[in-house]
Amino acid sequence: MEEFESLTTARRLTGPWKDDYNHMRPHSSLGYVPPAVFAARCPDSTPETTSATPQPSPPFH
């Protein structure tokens, strides 16, 4: 468990980890590919349209 001084700090420090985990690190349960690569291979998991409006991040609980 980690304790951060603010939500901004938490997002700044966890962002690089999240990017690495989802885009670089292979997962054995996904055939040793990163989740983003696995999702891109599944046509039903890609959105049909993307929003030009920035979406809010979910709150941390």
C-alpha positions as CSV (number, residue, x, y, z in Angstrom):
1,M,0.0,0.0,0.0
2,E,1.3,3.5,-0.8
3,E,0.3,6.8,0.6
4,F,0.5,9.9,-1.6
5,E,0.4,13.6,-0.6
6,S,-2.2,14.4,-3.2
7,L,-4.2,13.0,-6.0
8,T,-2.1,14.9,-8.5
9,T,1.1,13.3,-7.0
10,A,-0.5,9.9,-7.2
11,R,-1.4,10.3,-10.8
12,R,2.0,11.6,-11.7
13,L,3.8,8.7,-10.0
14,T,1.5,5.9,-11.1
15,G,1.1,7.0,-14.7
16,P,4.4,5.7,-15.9
17,W,3.8,2.4,-14.1
18,K,0.3,2.0,-15.7
19,D,1.7,2.8,-19.2
20,D,4.5,0.2,-18.7
21,Y,2.0,-2.4,-17.3
22,N,-0.5,-2.0,-20.1
23,H,1.7,-1.3,-23.1
24,M,5.2,-2.9,-22.6
25,R,5.0,-5.7,-20.0
26,P,4.0,-9.1,-21.4
27,H,1.4,-11.0,-19.5
28,S,1.5,-14.8,-19.5
29,S,-2.3,-15.1,-19.3
30,L,-2.6,-13.1,-22.5
31,G,-0.1,-15.2,-24.5
32,Y,2.9,-13.2,-23.4
33,V,1.8,-9.9,-25.0
34,P,0.9,-6.6,-23.2
35,P,-2.8,-5.9,-22.6
36,A,-2.9,-3.1,-25.1
37,V,-1.6,-5.4,-27.9
38,F,-4.0,-8.2,-26.8
39,A,-7.0,-5.7,-26.9
40,A,-6.0,-4.4,-30.3
41,R,-6.2,-7.9,-31.6
42,C,-9.8,-8.2,-30.4
43,P,-12.2,-6.3,-32.7
44,D,-14.9,-6.1,-30.2
45,S,-12.7,-4.3,-27.6
46,T,-11.9,-1.3,-29.8
47,P,-14.3,1.6,-29.7
48,E,-16.1,2.5,-32.9
49,T,-15.7,6.2,-32.3
50,T,-13.5,8.2,-30.0
51,S,-14.5,11.4,-28.2
52,A,-12.7,14.6,-28.9
53,T,-13.7,15.7,-25.4
54,P,-11.3,14.8,-22.6
55,Q,-12.9,12.3,-20.3
56,P,-12.4,12.6,-16.5
57,S,-10.3,10.0,-14.7
58,P,-12.2,7.8,-12.3
59,P,-11.8,8.9,-8.6
60,F,-9.4,6.9,-6.4
61,H,-11.1,5.3,-3.4
